[in-house]
Amino acid sequence: MAAEDRVYLCSLCHWEKVPFKRWKAGYFTCLACGEEQARAVKHCIVPMHKSNYVVVSDRDLLTGVNQKGGLVK
């Protein structure tokens, strides 16, 4: 049996099918469960001084951000 012909079930709800291309990309959840997981993660995007935007997921890293010298604590 080819890999494309197999039935892949969601690793969380165990009844919804996951498309082969999504499974091959490393996403083992259905779209509904994946959406729920994504909404559970909180993060913030902040601009750094004379640089790009940075994704911050730890609140302590926000202390001193954008102080023209990096992180100041």
C-alpha atoms as a printed R data frame, in Angstrom:
   type eleno elety resid chain resno       x      y      z
1  ATOM     1    CA   MET     A     1   0.000  0.000  0.000
2  ATOM     2    CA   ALA     A     2   1.369  3.419 -0.959
3  ATOM     3    CA   ALA     A     3   1.834  6.079  1.707
4  ATOM     4    CA   GLU     A     4  -0.703  8.335 -0.037
5  ATOM     5    CA   ASP     A     5  -3.374  5.623  0.215
6  ATOM     6    CA   ARG     A     6  -3.065  5.106  3.979
7  ATOM     7    CA   VAL     A     7  -5.531  6.734  6.342
8  ATOM     8    CA   TYR     A     8  -3.899  9.094  8.821
9  ATOM     9    CA   LEU     A     9  -5.939  9.957 11.920
10 ATOM    10    CA   CYS     A    10  -5.518 13.009 14.120
11 ATOM    11    CA   SER     A    11  -3.220 12.378 17.073
12 ATOM    12    CA   LEU     A    12  -5.488 14.371 19.412
13 ATOM    13    CA   CYS     A    13  -9.104 13.600 18.541
14 ATOM    14    CA   HIS     A    14  -8.347 10.203 16.898
15 ATOM    15    CA   TRP     A    15 -11.337 10.276 14.515
16 ATOM    16    CA   GLU     A    16 -10.688 13.079 12.010
17 ATOM    17    CA   LYS     A    17  -8.578 12.237  8.965
18 ATOM    18    CA   VAL     A    18  -5.385 14.181  8.288
19 ATOM    19    CA   PRO     A    19  -4.433 14.759  4.629
20 ATOM    20    CA   PHE     A    20  -1.263 12.978  3.499
21 ATOM    21    CA   LYS     A    21   0.582 16.202  2.555
22 ATOM    22    CA   ARG     A    22  -0.157 17.699  5.985
23 ATOM    23    CA   TRP     A    23   1.044 14.494  7.687
24 ATOM    24    CA   LYS     A    24   4.192 14.447  5.549
25 ATOM    25    CA   ALA     A    25   4.901 18.080  6.528
26 ATOM    26    CA   GLY     A    26   4.961 17.033 10.185
27 ATOM    27    CA   TYR     A    27   1.504 18.132 11.299
28 ATOM    28    CA   PHE     A    28  -0.144 15.134 12.939
29 ATOM    29    CA   THR     A    29  -3.400 16.878 13.902
30 ATOM    30    CA   CYS     A    30  -6.514 17.689 11.925
31 ATOM    31    CA   LEU     A    31  -7.167 21.326 11.041
32 ATOM    32    CA   ALA     A    32  -9.607 21.863 13.914
33 ATOM    33    CA   CYS     A    33  -7.260 20.464 16.570
34 ATOM    34    CA   GLY     A    34  -4.295 22.286 14.996
35 ATOM    35    CA   GLU     A    35  -6.199 25.571 15.158
36 ATOM    36    CA   GLU     A    36  -6.987 24.953 18.825
37 ATOM    37    CA   GLN     A    37  -3.328 24.243 19.578
38 ATOM    38    CA   ALA     A    38  -2.176 27.354 17.718
39 ATOM    39    CA   ARG     A    39  -4.575 29.602 19.636
40 ATOM    40    CA   ALA     A    40  -3.270 28.222 22.949
41 ATOM    41    CA   VAL     A    41   0.235 29.610 22.304
42 ATOM    42    CA   LYS     A    42   0.706 33.268 23.242
43 ATOM    43    CA   HIS     A    43   3.484 35.350 21.741
44 ATOM    44    CA   CYS     A    44   4.297 38.969 20.968
45 ATOM    45    CA   ILE     A    45   6.122 40.609 18.073
46 ATOM    46    CA   VAL     A    46   8.258 43.622 18.988
47 ATOM    47    CA   PRO     A    47  10.524 45.913 16.941
48 ATOM    48    CA   MET     A    48  14.186 46.004 17.938
49 ATOM    49    CA   HIS     A    49  16.148 49.258 17.694
50 ATOM    50    CA   LYS     A    50  17.519 49.656 14.144
51 ATOM    51    CA   SER     A    51  16.706 46.037 13.403
52 ATOM    52    CA   ASN     A    52  13.902 43.700 12.458
53 ATOM    53    CA   TYR     A    53  10.879 42.521 14.363
54 ATOM    54    CA   VAL     A    54  11.467 39.747 16.902
55 ATOM    55    CA   VAL     A    55   8.977 37.175 18.193
56 ATOM    56    CA   VAL     A    56   9.019 37.098 21.996
57 ATOM    57    CA   SER     A    57   7.373 34.268 23.899
58 ATOM    58    CA   ASP     A    58   8.971 34.902 27.310
59 ATOM    59    CA   ARG     A    59   7.730 37.960 29.214
60 ATOM    60    CA   ASP     A    60  11.132 38.482 30.875
61 ATOM    61    CA   LEU     A    61  12.722 39.127 27.462
62 ATOM    62    CA   LEU     A    62  10.519 42.189 27.025
63 ATOM    63    CA   THR     A    63  12.343 43.965 29.886
64 ATOM    64    CA   GLY     A    64  14.610 46.532 28.301
65 ATOM    65    CA   VAL     A    65  13.810 45.694 24.691
66 ATOM    66    CA   ASN     A    66  14.309 48.621 22.328
67 ATOM    67    CA   GLN     A    67  16.685 50.504 24.666
68 ATOM    68    CA   LYS     A    68  19.302 51.110 21.920
69 ATOM    69    CA   GLY     A    69  21.571 48.515 23.397
70 ATOM    70    CA   GLY     A    70  19.660 45.294 23.572
71 ATOM    71    CA   LEU     A    71  18.300 43.748 26.706
72 ATOM    72    CA   VAL     A    72  18.683 45.880 29.816
73 ATOM    73    CA   LYS     A    73  17.732 44.446 33.199
